[in-house]
Amino acid sequence: LHFSLHFSLHFSLHFTMTAWFRSAPMSYVSLILHESCSHDTLTELGKLGIVSFTDLNPDLTPFQRRYVTSVKRCDELERKLRFFTSECDKFSLPISQTQTVPTFLARGGDKGVLASLEGELEGYEMQLRELNTFNEKLTREYNEKVELQEVLLKSQLFYDTDAPRLMTSSIGGGSEDRGRESLLKMEHGGEQNDMRFSSITGCVLSDEKLRFERMIFRSTRGNCYLRFAEIEQDISDPESGSPCHKHVFIIFYKSRSIEGKIKKICDAFSAHRYSIPSMDDVKSVTDMMERNRVELEDSHRVLMKNQDTRFRMCQMLAGSVEEWKWKVVKEKSVYHSLNMFKSDVSGMLRGEGWIIASQLDSAREAVSQTHASSDASMPSLLQVMPQPWPQPPTHFDTNEFTYAYQEFVNTYGIPRYREANPALFTAATFPFLFGVMYGDIGHGSCLAAGGLYLMFTYDRDKRYDEMIGGMFQARYMITAMGFMGVYAGIIYNDFFSLGLNLFTSRYYYENEEMGAEAIENGQNATLTADYGTSDAIYPMGMDPAWHVSSNELLFFNSFKMKLSVILGIAQMFMGTCLKGANALYFNEKLDFFFEFLPMVAFSASLFIYMVVLIIMKWSINWQSRMLSATCVEVDGPTWGSPAYQEYDGVWNDCGAEYCSPGGIECEVGVSTTADLCPLNYGGSGDGCQPPNLITLLINIALQPGTVDEPLYANQPAIQNFLLLVAFVSVPILLLAKPYLLSKQHSDHTSHGDSSSTNSDTPLGPSSDAHDEGEEHGFGEILIHQAIETIEFVLGMVSNTASYLRLWALSLAHSKLAGVFWEKAMLSTINMNFFAAFIGFGIFAAVTTGVLLMMDVLECFLHALRLHWVEFQNKFFKADGVRFVPFCFKQILNDASAAV
């Protein structure tokens, strides 16, 4: 916890925790401007970014506003800029950012910017549209000439190869071949050479070839001859301009009716038809091919020249579009804000809004300077409005470190104005609780290294997409999470599921120097120093001997479960204390005395007491206590053992053969623990046996006054008192506040007071409810308070159990890492080098995918839930309104991110 707070302070040199604890004070102001200087005044206020204007014309539609014409002009300029951006995208030209937002805002020249941009952008748009129109025409003509060239080549090839072969083919073929042969004979002067056949040539998509052929055959009933030739390379379609695969076709037919059908089918399939001379006229065909080839070359040169001109123009525009866009967005935001102003007097504008109280003098200075630079006769005024105010918005000054934690809280809900900010505490507790669940030195180091990489590679002037940008914004949080994982890993002594013997274990096994094989299963470890002395304590974290012991799981489960309960109750109690701090700050006396104090009494008498019992059980030397109630042979091997530390470790001889260390005569097998224990705490063990805490806590409510194994003197009486405090606090929490509120309501009603009964308490009835009667008001308040009481009382139990996820996630992480190491590495490391190499690859892959990605997300979400539900619901209202100032920097950054 202290590490996270220190980390926060290190990156917040000019940032105070008190300023982050409660939101910045706000003032509601009225701004009166002369219309001639209104634009310049709002421009200066936009650079400061400290005012959030209120709409004084809510009944007007956007088209009825005063500056709707200027907004439309800005919309038209934005349309042109989007057109320029789309043209640049056609050439894959990125929109370059030649300057940063602060540099842009520092420049002047705001007057007349719309008029100058309109003239400049209009000229560029006309040129670019003319070039595009010419390019479309040239491209279509060029693609048609390419298709015509292919049609001429394929048709000539058909006449040179297929026609002679078909004319000399055997008549004994199929009926279809005979029909085709007769057609060709007619075409080439065979039988009935006085009748010549007409032909249609063109191109059709290869995907439509079969359907096209089938449709021609069916519509003409086979009275035509159709041939296809594939175009080897893809060509551009003249209509769409997209590359596609096509076939050249030639159709011979006789009837005019068939010709009409064929043309309609060609149109339906978007097949382009071309008129070519008869193939018998070789000279005409050759001349046409040569003319088309020359025209192709000319069209290609003109097309390339057009594209080059467009490219150079788009290249120039790409370097200026960003700046133009910022200018337009800036002007548009000014006119949008001016549309919120009201014109009470001719030539004057009045606006209202919220301003950060500490920046009031800066705003007045900006208004005075812009008014002095204008020729306005009427003065411009900025003055604080008298109360009552609307609900003030919430604003926190954040930096790069605190921003992520503040957004973490804002995602759940905006803090109420001047309410205690959970983000201040989240900055410390969130990485810490994440580390408790993710505790591992190796995995935490990997996560911390990733966070450090994000910290050192972050470029403030570079644009990132939403996901990558979010990771960079959370870079300090990720780094802190990694370091907390390392810290918790040191406490657990886990390094990729392995224990590290950094400070030499305080336990040893007999024959352990001969290797692990020499240690027998079930063999007990022995301390290297006397129990309870400083030499028997591992300096930091868990002793590595626990990782190889048979009761490892039992020990770590007990430790982590109790640790989870302690951390959970501590965080929830801190949230309850923040509720009291809010009540004191807002002067809500009823909430403080009849909500906060009963809540503290209830949680302290049961849950804080449970934490005290856990810590007491940890801190007591049970070996010494149990030895003090043991019957020991005088002058035997156990007599005088240094393990006995009660009463300064002095052994008292009772004069008999067997005595307790306290000097009580005893008989082995006859004397009980209660007979020999010198503490006299009561119960079966008289305080000399460790209790079962779960049974002890359950018996507080189920068997009051009964403590089987007490920890301290008078424990039953104290527990009965605490139970009584808990029981008494519940009806006080439920009934006291509703009763007092209803009494206040009754007093006000009897005196004819129409004001609110308890303006500082959100549960009090409003002024609109005064005429509804006392009984209805009390019942409504009682229902709200009953919900509050049930939520708190049951929530303390359920939320405490919810914190056990810290133990569960930590156990799952540790065991998963152990399984990956055992199955992937230990099973292959003793085989051979190749097997060990494969095993390491599997181990690295599953560790990265499961533990460094999935488990990080899982622990993150569980820590998120603990803060949102278990911690924040104790005090956090989350019904505030975010302060959204008129700020050019934020507006331009949002506009750039939206590109």
Salt bridges, closest charged atoms under 4 A:
GLU35 OE1 - ARG66 NH2 3.00
ASP40 OD1 - HIS39 ND1 3.65
GLU44 OE2 - LYS47 NZ 3.84
ASP55 OD1 - ARG65 NH1 2.99
ASP75 OD1 - LYS332 NZ 2.65
GLU76 OE2 - ARG79 NH2 2.50
GLU78 OE1 - LYS332 NZ 3.08
GLU87 OE2 - LYS90 NZ 2.94
GLU87 OE1 - ARG310 NH2 3.87
ASP110 OD2 - LYS47 NZ 3.97
ASP110 OD1 - LYS330 NZ 2.88
GLU118 OE2 - ARG73 NE 2.83
GLU122 OE1 - LYS80 NZ 2.45
GLU125 OE2 - ARG79 NH2 3.05
GLU125 OE2 - ARG129 NE 3.16
GLU147 OE2 - LYS246 NZ 2.38
GLU147 OE1 - HIS272 ND1 3.54
ASP162 OD1 - ARG165 NH2 3.84
ASP162 OD2 - ARG227 NH2 2.68
GLU176 OE2 - ARG180 NH2 2.45
GLU181 OE2 - LYS185 NZ 3.34
GLU187 OE2 - ARG196 NH2 3.47
GLU208 OE1 - ARG211 NH1 2.19
GLU230 OE2 - HIS245 NE2 2.62
GLU232 OE2 - LYS154 NZ 3.06
ASP234 OD1 - HIS245 ND1 3.29
ASP237 OD1 - LYS246 NZ 2.80
GLU259 OE2 - LYS263 NZ 3.08
ASP267 OD1 - ARG273 NH1 2.88
ASP280 OD2 - ARG196 NH2 3.19
ASP287 OD2 - LYS283 NZ 3.05
GLU290 OE2 - ARG293 NH2 2.29
GLU295 OE1 - LYS145 NZ 3.83
GLU297 OE2 - ARG293 NH1 2.80
ASP298 OD1 - ARG301 NH2 2.21
ASP308 OD2 - ARG312 NE 3.06
GLU322 OE2 - ARG463 NH2 2.37
GLU323 OE2 - ARG107 NH1 2.83
GLU323 OE2 - LYS327 NZ 3.73
GLU331 OE1 - HIS39 NE2 2.70
ASP344 OD2 - ARG350 NE 2.42
GLU352 OE2 - ARG350 NH1 2.88
ASP397 OD1 - HIS395 NE2 2.94
GLU400 OE2 - ARG460 NE 2.69
GLU400 OE1 - ARG475 NH2 2.74
GLU407 OE2 - ARG882 NH1 3.49
ASP440 OD1 - HIS443 ND1 3.70
ASP494 OD1 - HIS547 NE2 3.73
GLU552 OE2 - HIS547 ND1 3.65
ASP591 OD1 - LYS737 NZ 2.45
GLU595 OE1 - LYS579 NZ 3.32
GLU595 OE2 - LYS737 NZ 3.29
ASP747 OD2 - LYS743 NZ 3.82
ASP753 OD2 - HIS748 ND1 2.86
GLU772 OE1 - HIS776 NE2 3.09
GLU780 OE1 - HIS776 NE2 3.72
GLU788 OE2 - LYS579 NZ 3.69
ASP855 OD2 - HIS813 ND1 2.42
GLU870 OE2 - ARG865 NH2 2.82
ASP879 OD2 - ARG416 NH2 2.65
